[in-house]
Amino acid sequence: LALGISVLTTYAPLLLGEATSSAGAIGIAVGAEGAFALFLPLLIGSLSDRTRSRLGRRIPYALIGVPLLVAPLVILPFARGYAETVALVSLFFVGYHIYYPPYQALFAELVPASHQGRAQGWQGVMRGLGLGVALVAGGLLLTVWTPLPFLLAAGAAVLGTVVLVGEVRGKERPVPVVSPDAPRGPG
């Protein structure tokens, strides 16, 4: 996910620059991610807390989100025109914000409390690695063939999801949700 969002937010402006000369239009297209980040994580997080499926509560959202973020990565380098590019960038952000909140919630469900600090640290290292690879290798790959960093980021998202589903399915622990109306302990 870090690789995908880093490739998209770093190199989509270059593609948008071919479609428009307006820096403001480019900023709006990529900055629209903030609008999605305001409401989608709250909605999806709440839904994934209540979802019941044979795949668990969180995995269905990864399976819904991954094609919505992979398809734009694959198609974006071939898009022609500002509107098509903005639509693809927006679709990526929708997929990302469907996938990411339930993915993050898996930490509380899968990692014992005694290991959560180390696990969060490891995740931070991997996010940094994804960002670094996107910025360094992506720039080099872009000079070889413009679609290459986008296609590799899409492949990484698919591979990561396959591993996630294979490793997590059926291992989620239910985390009790306390109702605001529930009686509280002595106190």
N, CA, C and O of each residue as an XYZ file, in Angstrom:
748
protein
N       0.828     -1.195      0.000
C       0.000      0.000      0.000
C       0.870      1.256      0.000
O       0.576      2.222     -0.704
N       1.942      1.235      0.793
C       2.838      2.399      0.832
C       3.506      2.614     -0.521
O       3.661      3.748     -0.976
N       3.894      1.530     -1.150
C       4.514      1.637     -2.470
C       3.518      2.212     -3.479
O       3.860      3.105     -4.254
N       2.302      1.704     -3.465
C       1.285      2.165     -4.409
C       0.942      3.627     -4.249
O       0.905      4.371     -5.229
N       0.686      4.053     -3.002
C       0.300      5.457     -2.805
C       1.474      6.387     -3.066
O       1.284      7.514     -3.524
N       2.689      5.921     -2.778
C       3.869      6.746     -3.047
C       4.108      6.907     -4.541
O       4.403      8.007     -5.007
N       3.983      5.821     -5.292
C       4.144      5.905     -6.749
C       3.078      6.826     -7.330
O       3.375      7.692     -8.154
N       1.842      6.634     -6.898
C       0.754      7.429     -7.460
C       0.932      8.912     -7.139
O       0.856      9.747     -8.040
N       1.165      9.251     -5.878
C       1.238     10.667     -5.516
C       2.522     11.341     -6.005
O       2.570     12.565     -6.128
N       3.546     10.562     -6.280
C       4.795     11.133     -6.781
C       4.784     11.289     -8.296
O       5.221     12.314     -8.819
N       4.290     10.283     -8.999
C       4.423     10.278    -10.458
C       3.148     10.621    -11.223
O       3.223     10.959    -12.404
N       1.980     10.544    -10.585
C       0.754     10.984    -11.264
C       0.830     12.471    -11.634
O       0.345     12.851    -12.700
N       1.427     13.329    -10.779
C       1.548     14.733    -11.204
C       2.338     14.912    -12.505
O       2.064     15.827    -13.282
N       3.316     14.035    -12.736
C       4.044     14.117    -14.002
C       3.121     13.794    -15.171
O       3.173     14.442    -16.216
N       2.275     12.782    -14.978
C       1.321     12.423    -16.022
C       0.281     13.526    -16.194
O      -0.114     13.845    -17.315
N      -0.159     14.107    -15.075
C      -1.123     15.199    -15.148
C      -0.522     16.418    -15.834
O      -1.223     17.168    -16.513
N       0.788     16.610    -15.653
C       1.469     17.726    -16.301
C       1.433     17.639    -17.811
O       1.519     18.654    -18.503
N       1.306     16.420    -18.325
C       1.172     16.242    -19.771
C      -0.230     16.605    -20.241
O      -0.430     16.953    -21.405
N      -1.225     16.522    -19.310
C      -2.616     16.778    -19.664
C      -3.017     18.231    -19.426
O      -3.934     18.735    -20.074
N      -2.339     18.905    -18.503
C      -2.668     20.291    -18.194
C      -1.401     21.021    -17.760
O      -0.479     20.423    -17.205
N      -1.377     22.303    -18.019
C      -0.223     23.092    -17.590
C      -0.505     23.814    -16.279
O       0.346     24.553    -15.785
N      -1.674     23.611    -15.718
C      -2.076     24.295    -14.500
C      -1.601     23.546    -13.255
O      -2.037     22.425    -12.992
N      -0.711     24.170    -12.500
C      -0.235     23.560    -11.254
C      -1.388     23.395    -10.267
O      -1.424     22.424     -9.511
N      -2.324     24.335    -10.272
C      -3.488     24.244     -9.393
C      -4.352     23.033     -9.719
O      -4.830     22.343     -8.819
N      -4.550     22.778    -11.006
C      -5.356     21.620    -11.416
C      -4.673     20.315    -11.012
O      -5.337     19.359    -10.614
N      -3.365     20.282    -11.116
C      -2.618     19.094    -10.698
C      -2.734     18.911     -9.189
O      -2.951     17.799     -8.707
N      -2.587     20.004     -8.450
C      -2.704     19.946     -6.994
C      -4.067     19.487     -6.533
O      -4.171     18.715     -5.580
N      -5.107     19.944     -7.187
C      -6.472     19.533     -6.842
C      -6.650     18.044     -7.096
O      -7.248     17.340     -6.282
N      -6.134     17.564     -8.219
C      -6.299     16.150     -8.568
C      -5.654     15.234     -7.550
O      -6.255     14.239     -7.146
N      -4.446     15.552     -7.128
C      -3.728     14.703     -6.182
C      -4.144     15.020     -4.750
O      -4.219     14.121     -3.912
N      -4.410     16.274     -4.467
C      -4.811     16.681     -3.123
C      -6.214     16.263     -2.741
O      -6.589     16.336     -1.571
N      -6.998     15.822     -3.722
C      -8.359     15.354     -3.427
C      -8.352     14.151     -2.493
O      -9.381     13.807     -1.912
N      -7.196     13.513     -2.348
C      -7.083     12.385     -1.427
C      -7.546     12.780     -0.035
O      -8.124     11.965      0.684
N      -7.296     14.016      0.348
C      -7.715     14.495      1.665
C      -9.212     14.447      1.854
O      -9.690     14.174      2.955
N      -9.963     14.709      0.795
C     -11.424     14.636      0.892
C     -11.870     13.205      1.168
O     -12.756     12.973      1.991
N     -11.256     12.250      0.483
C     -11.598     10.850      0.728
C     -11.181     10.425      2.136
O     -11.869      9.634      2.782
N     -10.055     10.952      2.602
C      -9.529     10.589      3.924
C     -10.387     11.134      5.058
O     -10.285     10.661      6.190
N     -11.222     12.110      4.774
C     -12.083     12.684      5.812
C     -13.263     11.797      6.171
O     -13.688     11.775      7.327
N     -13.803     11.062      5.196
C     -15.004     10.299      5.503
C     -14.885      8.795      5.294
O     -15.477      8.027      6.051
N     -14.143      8.359      4.296
C     -14.085      6.918      4.010
C     -13.508      6.079      5.157
O     -14.095      5.047      5.482
N     -12.396      6.464      5.786
C     -11.885      5.632      6.876
C     -12.878      5.464      8.022
O     -12.967      4.384      8.604
N     -13.622      6.512      8.351
C     -14.621      6.404      9.419
C     -15.736      5.442      9.034
O     -16.143      4.599      9.832
N     -16.221      5.572      7.822
C     -17.295      4.703      7.342
C     -16.828      3.259      7.235
O     -17.483      2.354      7.752
N     -15.720      3.041      6.579
C     -15.223      1.681      6.346
C     -14.775      1.033      7.654
O     -15.029     -0.152      7.872
N     -14.121      1.784      8.515
C     -13.711      1.233      9.806
C     -14.901      0.754     10.617
O     -14.877     -0.325     11.209
N     -15.939      1.572     10.634
C     -17.160      1.199     11.356
C     -17.813     -0.032     10.743
O     -18.253     -0.932     11.459
N     -17.873     -0.067      9.436
C     -18.466     -1.235      8.763
C     -17.651     -2.501      9.017
O     -18.218     -3.567      9.259
N     -16.331     -2.389      8.963
C     -15.511     -3.589      9.140
C     -15.557     -4.096     10.574
O     -15.303     -5.276     10.814
N     -15.876     -3.231     11.534
C     -16.057     -3.683     12.913
C     -17.284     -4.586     13.043
O     -17.325     -5.472     13.897
N     -18.278     -4.351     12.191
C     -19.542     -5.097     12.294
C     -19.701     -6.191     11.245
O     -20.670     -6.949     11.288
N     -18.777     -6.282     10.316
C     -18.898     -7.266      9.235
C     -18.685     -8.672      9.773
O     -17.805     -8.910     10.600
N     -19.491     -9.582      9.299
C     -19.337    -11.006      9.616
C     -19.328    -11.752      8.281
O     -20.282    -11.675      7.506
N     -18.243    -12.468      8.030
C     -18.172    -13.260      6.804
C     -17.275    -14.455      7.059
O     -16.581    -14.524      8.074
N     -17.297    -15.381      6.141
C     -16.434    -16.557      6.297
C     -14.959    -16.188      6.168
O     -14.091    -16.968      6.558
N     -14.669    -15.012      5.626
C     -13.293    -14.527      5.502
C     -12.877    -13.676      6.699
O     -11.734    -13.225      6.769
N     -13.783    -13.457      7.627
C     -13.499    -12.600      8.770
C     -14.111    -11.232      8.569
O     -14.893    -11.012      7.645
N     -13.744    -10.313      9.451
C     -14.322     -8.969      9.387
C     -13.553     -8.040      8.474
O     -14.150     -7.173      7.836
N     -12.262     -8.198      8.397
C     -11.413     -7.205      7.712
C     -11.043     -7.581      6.281
O     -10.966     -6.710      5.414
N     -10.820     -8.840      6.028
C     -10.336     -9.295      4.720
C     -11.274     -8.926      3.565
O     -10.781     -8.581      2.491
N     -12.605     -8.981      3.733
C     -13.453     -8.585      2.596
C     -13.153     -7.174      2.085
O     -13.297     -6.906      0.892
N     -12.745     -6.287      2.964
C     -12.457     -4.919      2.539
C     -11.158     -4.840      1.744
O     -11.036     -4.019      0.835
N     -10.205     -5.675      2.076
C      -8.984     -5.750      1.266
C      -9.332     -6.272     -0.121
O      -8.809     -5.784     -1.122
N     -10.207     -7.257     -0.179
C     -10.580     -7.839     -1.468
C     -11.433     -6.895     -2.310
O     -11.411     -6.971     -3.539
N     -12.175     -6.016     -1.666
C     -12.934     -4.992     -2.397
C     -11.999     -3.862     -2.816
O     -12.084     -3.370     -3.941
N     -11.111     -3.453     -1.920
C     -10.244     -2.310     -2.178
C      -9.150     -2.555     -3.187
O      -8.807     -1.658     -3.957
N      -8.586     -3.771     -3.199
C      -7.413     -4.007     -4.053
C      -7.696     -3.805     -5.540
O      -6.864     -3.188     -6.205
N      -8.797     -4.274     -6.107
C      -8.985     -3.989     -7.536
C      -9.238     -2.503     -7.801
O      -8.913     -1.994     -8.873
N      -9.821     -1.814     -6.816
C     -10.091     -0.389     -6.999
C      -8.813      0.451     -6.959
O      -8.782      1.561     -7.489
N      -7.765     -0.074     -6.335
C      -6.507      0.675     -6.358
C      -5.528      0.114     -7.374
O      -4.643      0.840     -7.828
N      -5.655     -1.138     -7.741
C      -4.761     -1.732     -8.739
C      -5.139     -1.289    -10.154
O      -4.259     -0.935    -10.939
N      -6.411     -1.301    -10.486
C      -6.834     -0.921    -11.844
C      -6.343      0.483    -12.221
O      -5.815      0.663    -13.318
N      -6.502      1.480    -11.345
C      -5.969      2.800    -11.718
C      -4.453      2.820    -11.896
O      -3.942      3.531    -12.762
N      -3.732      2.047    -11.084
C      -2.279      2.007    -11.252
C      -1.904      1.439    -12.619
O      -0.954      1.903    -13.250
N      -2.645      0.443    -13.071
C      -2.358     -0.188    -14.362
C      -2.761      0.713    -15.524
O      -2.045      0.801    -16.522
N      -3.892      1.375    -15.397
C      -4.444      2.163    -16.510
C      -3.867      3.577    -16.572
O      -3.720      4.136    -17.659
N      -3.542      4.152    -15.430
C      -3.139      5.560    -15.347
C      -2.054      5.980    -16.337
O      -2.192      7.032    -16.961
N      -0.984      5.205    -16.508
C       0.060      5.667    -17.444
C      -0.410      5.752    -18.894
O       0.241      6.382    -19.727
N      -1.536      5.120    -19.189
C      -2.049      5.118    -20.557
C      -3.205      6.098    -20.732
O      -3.727      6.248    -21.837
N      -3.607      6.766    -19.650
C      -4.748      7.694    -19.690
C      -4.410      8.892    -20.561
O      -3.267      9.345    -20.621
N      -5.408      9.374    -21.214
C      -5.255     10.560    -22.037
C      -6.275     11.581    -21.557
O      -7.478     11.318    -21.538
N      -5.797     12.703    -21.185
C      -6.685     13.783    -20.777
C      -6.776     13.927    -19.266
O      -6.595     12.979    -18.502
N      -7.062     15.141    -18.884
C      -7.124     15.490    -17.470
C      -8.255     14.766    -16.744
O      -8.034     14.201    -15.672
N      -9.448     14.772    -17.303
C     -10.606     14.176    -16.628
C     -10.403     12.681    -16.387
O     -10.713     12.186    -15.304
N      -9.896     11.968    -17.364
C      -9.655     10.533    -17.209
C      -8.602     10.270    -16.132
O      -8.747      9.353    -15.324
N      -7.562     11.068    -16.128
C      -6.499     10.905    -15.130
C      -7.030     11.190    -13.728
O      -6.739     10.443    -12.794
N      -7.800     12.256    -13.573
C      -8.372     12.597    -12.262
C      -9.326     11.500    -11.793
O      -9.332     11.157    -10.611
N     -10.122     10.952    -12.692
C     -11.038      9.872    -12.322
C     -10.265      8.648    -11.825
O     -10.660      8.021    -10.842
N      -9.180      8.314    -12.493
C      -8.370      7.166    -12.078
C      -7.669      7.414    -10.742
O      -7.613      6.523     -9.895
N      -7.143      8.604    -10.555
C      -6.503      8.949     -9.286
C      -7.533      8.876     -8.157
O      -7.242      8.350     -7.083
N      -8.723      9.397     -8.397
C      -9.789      9.355     -7.391
C     -10.195      7.923     -7.070
O     -10.394      7.583     -5.904
N     -10.318      7.090     -8.083
C     -10.667      5.684     -7.860
C      -9.592      4.995     -7.022
O      -9.910      4.192     -6.145
N      -8.331      5.301     -7.286
C      -7.247      4.747     -6.471
C      -7.455      5.118     -5.006
O      -7.369      4.258     -4.130
N      -7.729      6.390     -4.738
C      -7.891      6.832     -3.349
C      -9.089      6.175     -2.682
O      -9.038      5.871     -1.490
N     -10.156      5.954     -3.419
C     -11.308      5.232     -2.866
C     -10.876      3.817     -2.476
O     -11.149      3.368     -1.362
N     -10.207      3.123     -3.385
C      -9.738      1.770     -3.081
C      -8.781      1.743     -1.900
O      -8.861      0.853     -1.053
N      -7.885      2.705     -1.842
C      -6.913      2.776     -0.748
C      -7.626      2.941      0.594
O      -7.288      2.273      1.572
N      -8.611      3.832      0.632
C      -9.300      4.105      1.896
C     -10.366      3.059      2.238
O     -10.896      3.066      3.349
N     -10.677      2.192      1.335
C     -11.486      1.012      1.662
C     -10.580     -0.062      2.256
O     -10.973     -0.756      3.193
N      -9.404     -0.199      1.732
C      -8.455     -1.246      2.125
C      -7.767     -0.929      3.464
O      -7.693     -1.786      4.345
N      -7.268      0.299      3.608
C      -6.337      0.609      4.690
C      -6.920      0.570      6.111
O      -6.281     -0.019      6.982
N      -8.079      1.150      6.400
C      -8.554      1.122      7.795
C      -8.757     -0.295      8.349
O      -8.317     -0.562      9.468
N      -9.402     -1.214      7.618
C      -9.506     -2.579      8.148
C      -8.143     -3.267      8.266
O      -7.919     -4.055      9.185
N      -7.248     -2.969      7.347
C      -5.897     -3.518      7.420
C      -5.225     -3.079      8.716
O      -4.618     -3.895      9.410
N      -5.330     -1.800      9.043
C      -4.749     -1.293     10.285
C      -5.409     -1.921     11.508
O      -4.737     -2.182     12.506
N      -6.709     -2.164     11.443
C      -7.430     -2.746     12.578
C      -6.961     -4.168     12.870
O      -7.129     -4.658     13.987
N      -6.384     -4.825     11.890
C      -5.894     -6.186     12.102
C      -4.791     -6.235     13.158
O      -4.609     -7.266     13.806
N      -4.056     -5.143     13.343
C      -2.990     -5.145     14.357
C      -3.543     -5.496     15.730
O      -3.000     -6.358     16.422
N      -4.620     -4.832     16.124
C      -5.194     -5.083     17.448
C      -5.716     -6.504     17.573
O      -5.763     -7.059     18.671
N      -6.103     -7.086     16.467
C      -6.707     -8.409     16.491
C      -5.705     -9.543     16.340
O      -5.972    -10.662     16.777
N      -4.569     -9.275     15.737
C      -3.625    -10.346     15.438
C      -2.328    -10.298     16.246
O      -1.682    -11.325     16.457
N      -1.962     -9.128     16.685
C      -0.681     -8.987     17.370
C      -0.926     -8.898     18.878
O      -1.683     -8.042     19.334
N      -0.292     -9.772     19.644
C      -0.443     -9.692     21.101
C       0.016     -8.328     21.607
O       0.939     -7.732     21.051
N      -0.625     -7.841     22.654
C      -0.308     -6.520     23.206
C       1.175     -6.383     23.517
O       1.739     -5.301     23.356
N       1.811     -7.452     23.955
C       3.227     -7.394     24.309
C       4.142     -7.178     23.102
O       5.311     -6.829     23.267
N       3.624     -7.379     21.904
C       4.436     -7.238     20.683
C       3.978     -6.083     19.789
O       4.565     -5.854     18.732
N       2.945     -5.360     20.197
C       2.392     -4.341     19.312
C       3.373     -3.212     19.014
O       3.398     -2.708     17.891
N       4.174     -2.808     19.985
C       5.157     -1.750     19.734
C       6.156     -2.151     18.672
O       6.454     -1.380     17.759
N       6.675     -3.367     18.795
C       7.632     -3.877     17.810
C       6.951     -4.034     16.440
O       7.539     -3.711     15.408
N       5.729     -4.525     16.443
C       5.010     -4.719     15.179
C       4.743     -3.379     14.493
O       4.889     -3.265     13.276
N       4.351     -2.364     15.271
C       4.129     -1.039     14.684
C       5.454     -0.475     14.154
O       5.482      0.168     13.105
N       6.535     -0.717     14.875
C       7.856     -0.279     14.398
C       8.227     -0.942     13.088
O       8.735     -0.289     12.176
N       7.973     -2.237     12.993
C       8.266     -2.977     11.768
C       7.415     -2.445     10.616
O       7.896     -2.302      9.491
N       6.149     -2.155     10.907
C       5.285     -1.605      9.867
C       5.820     -0.246      9.415
O       5.805      0.054      8.222
N       6.289      0.576     10.349
C       6.869      1.868      9.986
C       8.093      1.715      9.091
O       8.277      2.478      8.143
N       8.925      0.730      9.397
C      10.106      0.457      8.560
C       9.657      0.053      7.159
O      10.218      0.523      6.169
N       8.658     -0.809      7.068
C       8.185     -1.269      5.752
C       7.536     -0.122      4.959
O       7.700     -0.039      3.742
N       6.803      0.756      5.650
C       6.217      1.918      4.964
C       7.333      2.814      4.435
O       7.268      3.298      3.305
N       8.353      3.031      5.257
C       9.492      3.836      4.815
C      10.211      3.199      3.643
O      10.648      3.891      2.723
N      10.333      1.880      3.674
C      10.956      1.155      2.575
C      10.124      1.308      1.302
O      10.668      1.536      0.221
N       8.804      1.181      1.438
C       7.919      1.363      0.284
C       8.056      2.753     -0.306
O       8.103      2.915     -1.525
N       8.121      3.754      0.556
C       8.291      5.125      0.094
C       9.645      5.303     -0.590
O       9.733      5.908     -1.659
N      10.695      4.774      0.031
C      12.033      4.886     -0.549
C      12.150      4.209     -1.897
O      12.722      4.766     -2.834
N      11.610      3.010     -1.995
C      11.640      2.282     -3.269
C      10.866      3.058     -4.326
O      11.310      3.180     -5.468
N       9.702      3.583     -3.935
C       8.894      4.339     -4.894
C       9.643      5.564     -5.403
O       9.602      5.868     -6.596
N      10.317      6.258     -4.516
C      10.980      7.491     -4.920
C      12.266      7.244     -5.700
O      12.519      7.904     -6.708
N      13.072      6.304     -5.242
C      14.366      6.062     -5.895
C      14.197      5.174     -7.124
O      14.496      5.583     -8.246
N      13.719      3.969     -6.900
C      13.579      3.028     -8.019
C      12.505      3.492     -9.002
O      12.645      3.314    -10.212
N      11.438      4.085     -8.480
C      10.361      4.545     -9.362
C      10.847      5.557    -10.372
O      10.485      5.497    -11.547
N      11.670      6.490     -9.915
C      12.208      7.483    -10.843
C      13.077      6.863    -11.921
O      13.031      7.263    -13.084
N      13.866      5.884    -11.520
C      14.709      5.191    -12.504
C      13.857      4.376    -13.473
O      14.091      4.391    -14.681
N      12.865      3.663    -12.933
C      12.000      2.839    -13.780
C      11.166      3.692    -14.730
O      10.867      3.275    -15.849
N      10.795      4.881    -14.281
C      10.014      5.795    -15.116
C      10.781      6.162    -16.379
O      10.185      6.351    -17.440
N      12.098      6.264    -16.266
C      12.902      6.608    -17.446
C      13.022      5.421    -18.405
O      13.238      5.610    -19.602
N      12.881      4.193    -17.878
C      12.939      3.008    -18.731
C      11.645      2.878    -19.531
O      11.672      2.714    -20.750
N      10.510      2.954    -18.829
C       9.189      2.855    -19.457
C       8.197      3.468    -18.489
O       8.069      2.984    -17.364
N       7.507      4.489    -18.877
C       6.619      5.238    -17.983
C       5.671      4.347    -17.180
O       5.517      4.594    -15.984
N       5.034      3.341    -17.746
C       4.114      2.523    -16.949
C       4.785      1.608    -15.918
O       4.110      1.110    -15.017
N       6.092      1.377    -16.029
C       6.746      0.365    -15.203
C       6.577      0.556    -13.689
O       6.199     -0.406    -13.021
N       6.832      1.728    -13.111
C       6.648      1.834    -11.656
C       5.194      1.622    -11.229
O       4.929      1.079    -10.156
N       4.265      2.049    -12.068
C       2.841      1.869    -11.762
C       2.464      0.388    -11.793
O       1.731     -0.092    -10.928
N       2.966     -0.322    -12.786
C       2.658     -1.754    -12.911
C       3.290     -2.553    -11.778
O       2.673     -3.480    -11.254
N       4.509     -2.202    -11.398
C       5.160     -2.898    -10.284
C       4.448     -2.614     -8.961
O       4.318     -3.506     -8.123
N       3.989     -1.380     -8.770
C       3.230     -1.050     -7.556
C       1.919     -1.825     -7.527
O       1.499     -2.291     -6.468
N       1.270     -1.967     -8.676
C       0.036     -2.754     -8.745
C       0.320     -4.210     -8.403
O      -0.430     -4.833     -7.651
N       1.399     -4.750     -8.953
C       1.779     -6.130     -8.653
C       2.083     -6.329     -7.181
O       1.714     -7.353     -6.606
N       2.753     -5.363     -6.562
C       3.059     -5.451     -5.131
C       1.782     -5.437     -4.302
O       1.685     -6.151     -3.305
N       0.807     -4.636     -4.702
C      -0.473     -4.589     -3.971
C      -1.205     -5.920     -4.078
O      -1.770     -6.400     -3.095
N      -1.198     -6.513     -5.253
C      -1.844     -7.815     -5.435
C      -1.112     -8.875     -4.622
O      -1.744     -9.643     -3.896
N       0.199     -8.922     -4.733
C       0.985     -9.906     -3.984
C       0.798     -9.732     -2.479
O       0.619    -10.714     -1.757
N       0.839     -8.506     -2.012
C       0.623     -8.240     -0.592
C      -0.742     -8.697     -0.123
O      -0.881     -9.205      0.990
N      -1.747     -8.520     -0.959
C      -3.102     -8.940     -0.596
C      -3.212    -10.455     -0.575
O      -3.861    -11.015      0.309
N      -2.593    -11.123     -1.528
C      -2.605    -12.594     -1.539
C      -1.966    -13.127     -0.261
O      -2.499    -14.041      0.369
N      -0.828    -12.558      0.119
C      -0.154    -12.987      1.352
C      -1.024    -12.667      2.562
O      -1.165    -13.496      3.461
N      -1.602    -11.484      2.593
C      -2.472    -11.086      3.701
C      -3.632    -12.057      3.864
O      -3.885    -12.541      4.967
N      -4.331    -12.341      2.789
C      -5.479    -13.249      2.857
C      -5.032    -14.642      3.289
O      -5.679    -15.266      4.129
N      -3.943    -15.129      2.728
C      -3.454    -16.461      3.074
C      -3.018    -16.583      4.524
O      -3.219    -17.625      5.148
N      -2.427    -15.536      5.060
C      -1.913    -15.591      6.426
C      -2.943    -15.237      7.489
O      -2.847    -15.716      8.619
N      -3.922    -14.410      7.151
C      -4.827    -13.872      8.165
C      -6.168    -14.595      8.220
O      -6.763    -14.717      9.291
N      -6.638    -15.065      7.096
C      -7.994    -15.625      7.038
C      -8.236    -16.618      8.172
O      -7.529    -17.616      8.307
N      -9.247    -16.320      8.979
C      -9.637    -17.203     10.065
C      -8.853    -17.008     11.352
O      -9.114    -17.706     12.332
N      -7.893    -16.076     11.383
C      -7.078    -15.882     12.578
C      -7.471    -14.644     13.373
O      -6.913    -14.392     14.441
N      -8.424    -13.868     12.863
C      -8.841    -12.666     13.575
C      -9.468    -13.045     14.908
O     -10.236    -14.003     15.000
N      -9.132    -12.283     15.931
C      -9.761    -12.451     17.236
C     -10.847    -11.398     17.349
O     -10.632    -10.236     17.003
N     -12.002    -11.800     17.828
C     -13.012    -10.758     18.034
C     -12.578     -9.834     19.172
O     -12.186    -10.292     20.245
N     -12.655     -8.548     18.922
C     -12.343     -7.563     19.947
C     -13.672     -7.052     20.463
O     -14.474     -6.523     19.694
N     -13.918     -7.207     21.780
C     -15.217     -6.780     22.295
C     -15.404     -5.274     22.126
O     -14.512     -4.485     22.436
N     -16.564     -4.899     21.636
C     -16.913     -3.498     21.482
C     -17.848     -3.157     22.623
O     -18.900     -3.779     22.778
N     -17.472     -2.178     23.417
C     -18.280     -1.784     24.564
C     -19.281     -0.745     24.119
O     -18.925      0.289     23.553
N     -20.537     -1.035     24.384
C     -21.608     -0.111     24.048
C     -21.565      1.066     25.014
O     -21.257      0.882     26.192
N     -21.871      2.282     24.535
C     -21.866      3.420     25.445
C     -22.934      3.283     26.541
O     -22.840      3.928     27.585
N     -23.948      2.441     26.299
C     -25.009      2.243     27.283
C     -24.699      1.111     28.257
O     -25.438      0.903     29.219
N     -23.613      0.380     28.015
C     -23.277     -0.772     28.864
C     -22.885     -0.282     30.250
O     -22.229      0.751     30.392
N     -23.299     -1.043     31.286
C     -22.905     -0.643     32.635
C     -21.400     -0.752     32.791
O     -20.773     -1.677     32.276
N     -20.849      0.170     33.484
C     -19.398      0.196     33.722
C     -19.098     -0.518     35.022
O     -19.975     -0.696     35.867
N     -17.868     -0.919     35.170
C     -17.438     -1.635     36.374
C     -17.567     -0.769     37.613
O     -17.999      0.380     37.532
N     -17.188     -1.324     38.769
C     -17.284     -0.562     40.016
C     -16.467      0.732     39.902
O     -15.396      0.770     39.297
N     -16.995      1.738     40.481
C     -16.196      2.940     40.398
C     -16.935      4.086     40.796
O     -16.405      5.197     40.785
